[in-house]
Amino acid sequence: MPHAGSAASELRDRLAAGYRQVRSALLAERNASGFWEGELSTSALATATAVMALEMARRHGEQPEPAADVLAPLIDGGVRWLAEHQNGDGGWGDTTLSKSNISTTMLCHAVFHATRNASRYSDLVKAAAIYVDRAGGVPALRARYGKDKTFSIPILTHCALAGLVDWHDVAQLPFELACVPANFYKWARLPVVSYALPALIAIGQVRHHFVKPKGLFQRVLHFARGLAIRRSLAILEKIQPASGGFLEATPLTSFVTMSLAGMGKADHPVARKGVEFLIRSVRPDGSWPIDTNLATWVTTLSINALGPDLPPEAAAPLQNWLLGQQYREVHPYTNADPGGWAWTDLSGGVPDADDTPGAILALLNLARICQREGEAPAEPRDGASLVIPGSARASPSHSDGHALWAGQLPAGTRDALERAVKWLLDLQNSDGGWPTFCRGWGALPFDRSAPDLTAHAIRALDAWLQLRSGIRQNSIERRTTLGNSHEFRYAHGKLAWRAHRAIDHGFKYLKRQQRPDGSWLPLWFGNQFAVDDENPNYGTARVLAAYRDCGLTETPEFVGGIRWLRAAQNADGGWGGGPEVGSSQEETALALEILASLETERAELSESVIRGLTWMLDRIDKGKLMEPSPIGFYFAKLWYFEKLYPLVFTCAALRRTIAGSST
């Protein structure tokens, strides 16, 4: 049996080698412009909706023959890809790694009928129909989404266009409400989320087109609603981004395009731009992703994962690129004020409360690196200072991580940060949490406050405050006292005072949202193998990062969250979306990034963390680092995976393990 000291030395060597490999791999993923673009999973759901939209455009449009010839091979290629990726149970999942679900299967099944390919793929279509019937059909689809009609009504519209669902089964969306001021929406209790306005307009109109009223009252209502058609279409045209892709999302753009084309408006400018977007978005294998890219999101994730180990020469170009992505005008889609960031650098993005905190943290990290220009570049951490049970104790490496001087921060960066901080503060809900896009919307899940978004906003605000005030408020009581202090407001300004109060309010929200078992649930990430598709691992890890960064590691909430995270570790040493859910690279890295960073501050790793690191390092050694899992949500119950997630999360976990830094 090897000596404990030699085992510790071997693990340190493996950590150092693993981190060098992961860091190099992540840096190699940059594009020619120096930022990260990533690669979203190909999607059966996106492919099905894109094919339906192109089929409706081909069938009802007045394009010249060459344009029709362009659509035919794309439609055939999409149908062929769907046929090749049907699951063994007759259904389809959202990604090639997803289990079958009623939503995607209904969409895919309908495409074979709409494109007149049902007889050509008769066995496949029969198996799909059996799956839909076994899963519960239309009632099961409605039950899956509950009160949120954002996705159920578009799916039923898609199926109605294929002739598989009666138009009377498609609920009428009040497209006329698009004509009222945007501030009214939050009071209207719309059945769709705030970012689904294009679908509200187009799908509402196609249903209005196909369902003729019977009674006198219905005829009057139908006539009155029809008066809003022209104006709401003008609004739809106004909010369509230059790329043609609403939110850069294939499904949303496809639903809009198929609806307009299906009611005879295939040549409307919105439909034409939608078709052009879909033509540009198709992949060589005939499939479509759910979104063009998450370039801004994965770039800020990568910058923050690498921290001080980002090459110094890369910092300034990334800083300039990121500053260029900040919105400087009111957004035409959500009416968001200037100051935020979206997930992508493309025109279809919308500023939100996850990408904006990520950009703030990334700019602070980049500013630190740029500040060190002219100094000898630091070598990536080698893990030599780690203490592992059985080895000699060494002193931990401490770094304050916030030693930026305001006078040395470029004015452009300083101004951008202040705009972003104000944007976040103005977005905070009255319950203390942060929503995704719009303040005050609360009827549906994707509009309400969420723990993961709130924690991210708190981390960004706290990091900015430490830069501004030079004070680390390491208890909620002290933070509240300072935040309410007139002296503090006088000394540091109104914006800093507002940030203090917002952070305090945010932590109170997080305290209320913590579940009895100590965990938190996120909004934009899930796990298809966990109970109710939830991912308490992601939510808990992200919330604990806020408590850690703010120095609140002695609070009952933090202690309870850590207890839950430790208990959720699987027997193989890794973590999944929750207890006894299969381990994944992403979820293991998320847990370790929290646990290891705390333990290395004490210069000692527990057996639990060592088991997790061993699981992770074994996967790296076996070449499984780049095997992603579908843990991402996009819209409601729509799964995706991103090629860079396992690489980015692993890089963050290993760097923190080695450095023991709180930066």
PELINJO-V523405 format. One record per backbone hydrogen bond with DSSP energy under -0.5 kcal/mol. CO is the residue of the C=O (numbers start at 0). NH is the residue of the N-H. E is the energy in kcal/mol with one decimal. If there is no record, write none. Layout:
<<CO/NH/E> <CO/NH/E>>
This chain:
<<2/6/-1.9> <3/7/-2.4> <4/8/-2.2> <5/9/-2.2> <6/10/-2.2> <7/11/-2.3> <8/12/-2.2> <9/13/-2.3> <10/14/-2.7> <11/15/-2.4> <12/16/-2.5> <13/17/-3.0> <14/18/-2.8> <15/19/-2.2> <16/20/-2.2> <17/21/-2.6> <18/22/-3.1> <19/23/-2.2> <20/24/-2.3> <21/25/-2.6> <22/26/-2.4> <23/27/-1.9> <24/28/-0.6> <25/28/-1.0> <26/29/-1.3> <28/36/-0.5> <30/33/-1.9> <34/30/-3.2> <36/293/-0.8> <38/642/-2.4> <40/289/-0.7> <41/95/-0.5> <42/46/-2.3> <42/287/-0.6> <43/47/-2.6> <44/48/-2.2> <45/49/-2.4> <46/50/-2.4> <47/51/-2.1> <48/52/-2.3> <49/53/-2.4> <50/54/-2.5> <51/55/-2.5> <52/56/-2.1> <53/57/-2.6> <54/58/-2.5> <55/59/-2.4> <56/60/-1.7> <63/66/-1.0> <63/67/-1.5> <64/68/-2.4> <65/69/-1.3> <66/70/-1.5> <67/71/-1.9> <68/72/-0.9> <69/73/-0.8> <70/74/-2.6> <71/75/-2.6> <72/76/-2.5> <73/77/-2.2> <74/78/-2.4> <75/79/-2.4> <76/80/-2.2> <77/81/-2.3> <78/82/-2.3> <79/83/-1.9> <80/84/-0.8> <81/84/-0.9> <82/85/-0.7> <86/89/-1.9> <90/86/-2.9> <91/100/-2.1> <93/43/-1.1> <93/44/-0.6> <94/97/-1.4> <100/104/-1.9> <101/105/-2.1> <102/106/-1.9> <103/107/-2.7> <104/108/-2.9> <105/109/-2.0> <106/110/-1.3> <107/111/-1.2> <108/112/-0.9> <109/113/-2.8> <110/114/-2.4> <111/116/-3.1> <111/117/-0.8> <112/115/-1.4> <116/120/-1.9> <118/121/-1.1> <120/124/-2.7> <121/125/-2.4> <122/126/-2.2> <123/127/-2.1> <124/128/-2.4> <125/129/-2.1> <126/130/-2.1> <127/131/-2.5> <128/132/-2.4> <129/133/-2.7> <130/134/-2.3> <131/135/-0.9> <131/136/-2.3> <132/135/-0.7> <135/138/-0.6> <135/139/-1.0> <136/140/-1.9> <137/141/-2.5> <138/142/-2.3> <139/143/-1.7> <140/144/-1.0> <141/144/-0.7> <141/145/-1.6> <144/147/-1.6> <146/148/-0.8> <148/152/-1.3> <150/154/-2.0> <151/155/-2.3> <152/156/-2.4> <153/157/-2.6> <154/158/-2.2> <155/159/-2.4> <156/160/-2.4> <157/161/-0.9> <158/163/-2.5> <158/164/-0.7> <159/162/-1.3> <165/168/-2.1> <166/169/-1.4> <168/170/-0.7> <172/174/-2.3> <173/176/-2.1> <174/177/-1.7> <175/178/-1.7> <176/179/-1.4> <180/183/-2.0> <181/184/-1.5> <183/186/-1.5> <183/187/-0.9> <184/187/-1.0> <184/188/-0.6> <184/189/-0.6> <190/148/-2.8> <192/195/-1.9> <193/196/-0.6> <195/199/-2.3> <196/200/-2.2> <197/201/-2.6> <198/202/-2.2> <198/203/-0.8> <199/203/-0.9> <200/204/-1.8> <201/205/-2.1> <202/206/-2.0> <203/207/-1.8> <204/208/-2.1> <205/209/-1.7> <206/210/-2.1> <209/211/-0.7> <214/218/-2.2> <215/219/-2.3> <216/220/-2.6> <217/221/-2.6> <218/222/-2.3> <219/223/-2.7> <220/224/-2.7> <221/225/-1.9> <222/226/-0.9> <223/226/-0.7> <224/227/-1.8> <225/228/-1.5> <227/231/-2.5> <228/232/-2.1> <229/233/-1.8> <230/234/-1.9> <231/235/-2.3> <232/236/-2.4> <233/237/-1.9> <234/238/-2.1> <235/239/-0.8> <240/243/-1.6> <243/245/-0.7> <244/247/-1.8> <245/248/-2.1> <247/249/-0.5> <247/291/-1.7> <248/252/-2.2> <249/253/-2.6> <250/254/-2.7> <251/255/-2.0> <252/256/-2.4> <253/257/-3.2> <254/258/-1.6> <255/259/-2.2> <256/260/-2.8> <257/261/-2.6> <258/262/-1.1> <259/262/-0.5> <259/264/-2.9> <260/263/-1.8> <264/267/-1.7> <267/271/-2.6> <268/272/-2.4> <269/273/-2.0> <270/274/-2.4> <271/275/-2.3> <272/276/-2.2> <273/277/-2.1> <274/278/-2.4> <275/279/-2.1> <276/280/-1.5> <277/281/-1.0> <282/285/-2.5> <286/282/-3.0> <287/42/-2.5> <289/249/-1.6> <289/250/-0.5> <293/297/-3.1> <294/298/-1.9> <295/299/-2.4> <296/300/-2.4> <297/301/-2.0> <298/302/-2.7> <299/303/-2.5> <300/304/-2.0> <301/305/-2.5> <302/306/-2.3> <305/308/-2.4> <306/309/-1.6> <310/313/-1.9> <310/314/-0.6> <311/314/-1.1> <311/315/-0.6> <313/317/-1.7> <314/318/-2.7> <315/319/-2.5> <316/320/-2.4> <317/321/-2.8> <318/322/-2.5> <319/323/-1.6> <321/324/-1.3> <322/325/-1.0> <326/338/-2.5> <330/334/-1.8> <335/330/-2.5> <336/339/-0.6> <339/326/-2.5> <340/351/-2.3> <342/295/-0.8> <342/296/-1.9> <345/348/-1.6> <351/355/-1.6> <353/357/-1.5> <354/358/-2.2> <355/359/-2.2> <356/360/-2.5> <357/361/-2.1> <358/362/-2.7> <359/363/-2.0> <360/364/-2.3> <361/365/-2.9> <362/366/-2.4> <363/367/-1.8> <364/368/-1.8> <365/369/-2.9> <366/370/-2.0> <367/371/-0.9> <368/371/-0.7> <369/372/-1.4> <371/374/-2.7> <382/385/-1.3> <385/387/-0.6> <386/604/-1.7> <387/390/-2.1> <395/397/-0.6> <398/661/-0.7> <401/403/-2.0> <403/405/-0.6> <404/407/-2.0> <404/408/-0.7> <405/408/-0.9> <409/413/-2.7> <410/414/-2.8> <411/415/-2.2> <412/416/-2.5> <413/417/-2.0> <414/418/-2.4> <415/419/-2.3> <416/420/-2.7> <417/421/-2.3> <418/422/-2.3> <419/423/-2.4> <420/424/-2.5> <421/425/-2.4> <422/426/-1.0> <423/426/-0.6> <423/427/-1.1> <428/431/-1.7> <432/428/-2.8> <433/449/-1.9> <435/352/-1.9> <437/440/-0.7> <443/446/-2.0> <443/447/-1.0> <444/447/-0.8> <449/433/-0.5> <449/453/-2.4> <450/454/-2.7> <451/455/-1.8> <452/456/-2.4> <453/457/-2.5> <454/458/-2.2> <455/459/-2.1> <456/460/-2.6> <457/461/-2.8> <458/462/-2.3> <459/463/-2.2> <460/464/-2.4> <461/465/-2.4> <462/466/-1.4> <463/467/-2.4> <464/468/-3.8> <464/469/-0.6> <465/469/-1.2> <470/472/-0.7> <471/473/-1.2> <474/478/-2.4> <475/479/-2.8> <476/480/-2.3> <477/481/-2.5> <478/482/-2.8> <479/483/-1.9> <481/484/-0.9> <484/488/-1.9> <485/489/-2.4> <486/490/-2.5> <487/491/-2.7> <488/492/-1.8> <492/496/-2.0> <493/497/-2.8> <494/498/-2.1> <495/499/-2.4> <496/500/-2.0> <497/501/-2.5> <498/502/-2.5> <499/503/-2.0> <500/504/-2.4> <501/505/-2.7> <502/506/-2.4> <503/507/-1.7> <504/508/-1.8> <505/509/-2.4> <506/510/-2.3> <507/511/-1.8> <508/512/-1.8> <509/513/-1.1> <514/517/-2.6> <518/514/-3.2> <519/539/-0.6> <520/450/-0.6> <523/632/-2.7> <526/529/-1.7> <529/532/-2.0> <530/533/-1.9> <532/526/-1.2> <534/538/-2.0> <535/519/-0.5> <535/539/-2.8> <536/540/-2.5> <537/541/-2.4> <538/542/-2.1> <539/543/-2.8> <540/544/-1.5> <541/545/-0.9> <542/545/-0.8> <542/546/-1.6> <543/547/-2.8> <544/548/-2.7> <545/549/-1.7> <546/551/-3.1> <547/550/-1.6> <551/554/-0.9> <554/558/-2.4> <555/559/-2.6> <556/560/-2.2> <557/561/-2.7> <558/562/-2.3> <559/563/-2.1> <560/564/-2.5> <561/565/-2.6> <562/566/-2.1> <563/567/-1.4> <565/568/-1.3> <569/572/-1.9> <573/569/-3.2> <574/583/-2.4> <576/536/-2.2> <577/580/-1.9> <583/587/-2.1> <584/588/-2.1> <585/589/-2.2> <586/590/-1.9> <587/591/-2.5> <588/592/-2.5> <589/593/-0.9> <590/593/-0.6> <590/594/-2.5> <591/595/-2.6> <591/596/-0.6> <593/597/-1.5> <594/598/-2.1> <595/599/-2.7> <596/600/-0.7> <597/601/-0.5> <598/601/-0.9> <598/603/-2.1> <599/602/-0.8> <604/388/-0.7> <605/609/-2.3> <606/610/-2.4> <607/611/-2.0> <608/612/-3.0> <609/613/-2.6> <610/614/-2.2> <611/615/-2.3> <612/616/-3.2> <613/617/-2.4> <614/618/-1.6> <615/619/-1.9> <616/620/-2.6> <617/621/-1.6> <618/623/-2.9> <619/622/-1.5> <623/626/-1.5> <625/627/-0.9> <628/630/-2.0> <629/527/-0.5> <630/525/-2.8> <631/639/-1.7> <634/637/-0.7> <636/638/-0.6> <637/633/-2.7> <639/631/-1.9> <640/40/-2.4> <641/644/-1.3> <641/645/-0.5> <643/647/-3.2> <644/648/-2.7> <645/649/-1.7> <646/650/-2.1> <647/651/-2.3> <648/652/-2.1> <649/653/-2.7> <650/654/-2.4> <651/655/-2.1> <652/656/-2.0> <653/657/-2.3> <654/658/-3.2> <655/659/-2.6>>
